[in-house]
């Protein structure tokens, strides 16, 4: 099992490391979120993480998390020929700021393989 040990407000392990939007054209949160899921600011004005701080957090937490995840996928795949990844995290069922309607309780997908 690989799990993040840092709060998503410090850095979100479920975001692209380059900060590319997961949902182009929609509201979303960033690698180091500036707002919560309702669009309310997380940080006091002027205290938001700087680009240098975002990069430091990416190197300290995001990159090692994804390296550990890839190592575990590689290990399981080498042993069994396949790996199944369950990306488990919680989120409210209704988040109008980010998504229309009701989010599924459990999503199954391949992320393109």
C-alpha positions in Angstrom: 0.0 0.0 0.0 1.2 3.5 -0.8 -0.5 6.4 0.9 0.0 10.1 1.1 1.1 11.4 4.5 0.6 15.1 3.8 -2.7 17.1 3.8 -3.9 18.0 0.3 -3.8 21.7 1.3 0.0 21.4 1.5 0.2 19.6 -1.8 -2.4 17.5 -3.7 -1.0 14.2 -4.8 -3.9 13.8 -7.2 -2.8 16.7 -9.4 -0.5 16.9 -12.3 3.1 17.9 -11.1 3.3 20.6 -13.8 0.0 22.1 -12.5 -1.9 21.3 -15.7 -5.7 21.3 -15.0 -7.3 17.9 -14.7 -10.5 19.5 -15.8 -9.8 22.0 -18.6 -12.5 24.7 -18.7 -13.9 23.7 -15.3 -13.2 25.0 -11.8 -10.5 22.9 -10.2 -7.9 23.1 -7.5 -4.2 23.4 -8.1 -1.1 21.4 -7.1 -1.0 23.5 -3.9 -4.6 24.4 -3.6 -5.5 28.1 -3.0 -9.2 27.4 -2.5 -11.2 24.6 -0.9 -13.8 22.6 -2.7 -16.4 25.4 -2.3 -14.1 28.0 -3.8 -13.3 29.7 -0.5 -9.7 30.8 0.0 -7.5 28.5 2.2 -4.7 31.0 2.7 -4.7 34.4 4.3 -4.1 37.0 1.6 -0.4 37.3 1.0 0.4 34.0 2.7 -0.3 31.8 -0.4 2.6 29.4 -1.3 5.1 31.1 -3.7 6.2 29.3 -6.9 9.4 28.3 -5.1 7.4 26.9 -2.2 5.2 24.9 -4.6 8.3 23.5 -6.2 9.8 22.6 -2.8 6.6 20.8 -1.8 6.5 19.0 -5.1 10.0 17.7 -4.6 9.6 16.9 -0.9 6.1 15.2 -1.1 4.6 14.8 -4.5 7.5 13.3 -6.4 8.4 10.8 -3.7 4.8 9.7 -3.4 4.5 9.1 -7.1 7.9 7.3 -7.2 6.8 5.0 -4.4 3.5 4.4 -6.3 5.3 3.6 -9.5 7.8 1.3 -7.7 4.9 -0.7 -6.2 3.1 -0.9 -9.5 6.3 -2.2 -11.1 6.9 -4.7 -8.3 3.4 -6.1 -8.5 3.4 -6.2 -12.3 6.8 -8.0 -12.4 5.4 -10.6 -10.0 1.9 -11.1 -11.4 2.0 -9.7 -14.9 -0.7 -7.1 -14.0 -1.3 -4.5 -11.3 -4.6 -3.1 -10.2 -4.5 0.3 -8.5 -7.2 1.4 -6.2 -7.0 5.2 -5.8 -8.8 5.7 -2.5 -9.6 9.1 -1.2 -12.7 10.8 0.1 -14.6 13.7 -1.3 -18.2 14.9 -0.7 -20.8 13.6 -3.0 -22.0 17.0 -4.0 -19.5 19.8 -4.9 -21.3 22.3 -7.2 -18.1 24.4 -7.4 -16.3 21.6 -9.1 -18.8 19.1 -10.5 -22.4 19.0 -11.7 -24.7 16.5 -10.0 -23.8 13.7 -7.7 -20.3 12.1 -7.7 -20.2 8.3 -7.8 -19.5 6.4 -4.6 -16.9 4.2 -6.4 -15.3 4.9 -9.8 -13.7 2.2 -11.9 -11.4 3.2 -14.8 -8.1 2.5 -16.4 -6.8 6.0 -16.9 -6.0 5.1 -20.5 -4.4 1.7 -19.5 
